Amino acid sequence: DLADIGVTGLAVMGRNLARNLARHGYGVAVHNRSAGKTRALVEEFGHEGTFHPAEDLESFVASLKRPRRAIIMVKAGAGTDAVIERLAALMEPGDMIVDGGNAHFEDTRRREAALRERGIHFVGAGISGGEEGALNGPSIMPGGSRESYEALGPILEDIAAKVDGVPCATYVGPDGAGHFVKMVHNGIEYADMQLIAESYDLLRQASGLSPAELAGVFREWNAGELESYLIEITAEVLDQVDAGTGRPLVDVIVDRAEQKGTGRWTVQSALELGVPVTGIAEAVFARALSGHPEQRAAARSLAGPDEGPVAGRELVEDVRRALYASKIVAYAQGFDQMAAASREYGWDLDLGAMATIWRGGCIIRARFLDRIREAYDENRELPTLLTAPAFAGALAEAQDSWRKVVATAARIGVPTPGFSSALAYYDGLRRDRLPASLIQGLRDYFGAHTYQRVDKEGVFHTDWSGDRAEHQA
Ligand code: NDP
C-alpha cells in the first residue's frame, strides 16, 4: 500500500501541509531529518488520515506511488539543495520534487534546469498563509512543467483555500515562475502593512485617536472596499490591551520591524527588471529605518514642526481614501513587476489568474483582488492597473483626500513614505512631460550620452564644450 504523496520537512509548515493532505483523503508519506518530528506527527495527528512515517529518505521514497510526488518543506537555502540532491538520487525519470519553501526564484530556475536534465520534474511552489493556511487551505503558486501540473494540480487545488468555490491554486508558469509570484505576493504584503501602519500613525498623531478608537476605525473600513485580512487583524492588534501594564499592546511592542528577506528580494528583482515598485521599496526601507536605534536616538534632537494635532475625525475618511489609492498603486506596481518578469523569462503569466489565487488562503487576501481579476478579464494587455476603469474612477475620487493627507503628514512631521511615494508615482505617470528631458541634457553634457528629440528621428549630441552646435550622432 503506497502513499499518494510525500512531505519531507515536518516543522510547522510541513506538518500542517501533511495533515491537510491526509484530511483530504490522501495517503501521505512523512519524513523529517530528525525522526522525533515524524513520530510526534503520527502520534498526535495519526487519527486524521493515512500517514506513512519514514525514518530515512530511502524508505520515504520507496513508500511513494509512481510517478512519485515529494514535497520539500525545509528551511530555504543550502539545506534545500542537499535534500533535493538526496531525493533526486533515489528517484526516476518522471518523478516530481516540489519545493514548497520560500526559495529565491533564481535558485528554483537553477534547480529546475538541473533536474530537467535528469528527467525529474522540479516544481517550485510558493505557499502562502502561514501555518494556519497550510493546515486549512493555503494559496499555492506552483511553477514548473505543465506535465507535472497535470499530476500535481488536482491535489494542490484540493487542499488549497477556496473562494466562491474556486481554488486558490493554479498553474503559474515554467521554472521559477511560482516562486517569483510568491515573492511579489510577499512584497505586496510589505507594502500593504506599511500603508496600514501609516494610516494608524497619522490618525493617531493628527487626530488624536486612541488605539482602541482606531481599532473601531479599521473595523468600519473592513466593511467597505478595503475589506481584507490585514485590515481585519489590524483592528484586533490595536484593540489588544497588555495584561501586565494595562496599556495598549501596540505601545509596549518594540517599534523595530523585522523581515525574513522576501521583500528585499522583490525590490532587488525590480531593480534588475527596471520596474518602479516604489510602494514595496519604501516599505522595505521603512522597516530598515526602524531597525537603526542608534541613528534614531541621535536624530531625536533634530528640528521638527511645532504643530500638534491638527484635525479631528474628519481626517478619517481622507486617510481611508489615501490608503485605498496608495494600495491600488502598490498592487499596480507589483503586477507590473510580474508582467516584466513574464516577458524577461518567457513565463506567459496570466495576471488575472494570479489575482484569483490570492483571493483566499494568503496574507493579502482581499475583496479588492476581484477588481484586479476583472480588470485583466476585460483587457489582458492592460498597460497599468491604474487605468482600468474601476481603479481610475477610485483614484479620481480619492485624489483630493490623498493630497490633503500627504500635505497634512508633511506639515506635522509624520512620515508617510508609502502614501507620498504612491502619490508621486501617480503624478509621475500622469505627467505629459517629465523632467527626464533635463536629465538627458545633463547626461549629454557631462558624458556625451546623447539624446533623442521630440520633433525628429535620430540620436543627437550637443557639443557642450565647443560651439554648442547640435550634431546627429
Ligand atoms: P523552518 O524554516 O523553520 O525549517 C525547519 C525544517 O527544516 C525542519 O523540518 C528541519 O529539520 C528542516 N531542515 C533544516 N535544514 C535541513 C537540512 N539541511 N536537511 C534536512 N532538513 C533540514 O520550517 P517552517 O515550517 O517554518 O518553514 C518551512 C519552509 O516553508 C521554509 O522554506 C519557509 O521559508 C517556508 N514558509 C514558511 C512559512 C511560515 O509561516 N513559517 C510560510 C510560507 C512558507 P529538523 O527538524 O531535523 O531540524
Boltz pocket constraint, residues with backbone or C-beta under 6 A from the ligand:
constraints:
  - pocket:
      binder: B
      contacts: [[A, 9], [A, 10], [A, 11], [A, 12], [A, 13], [A, 14], [A, 32], [A, 33], [A, 34], [A, 37], [A, 73], [A, 74], [A, 75], [A, 76], [A, 78], [A, 79], [A, 80], [A, 82], [A, 83], [A, 100], [A, 101], [A, 102], [A, 103], [A, 127], [A, 128], [A, 129], [A, 130], [A, 131]]
      max_distance: 6.0
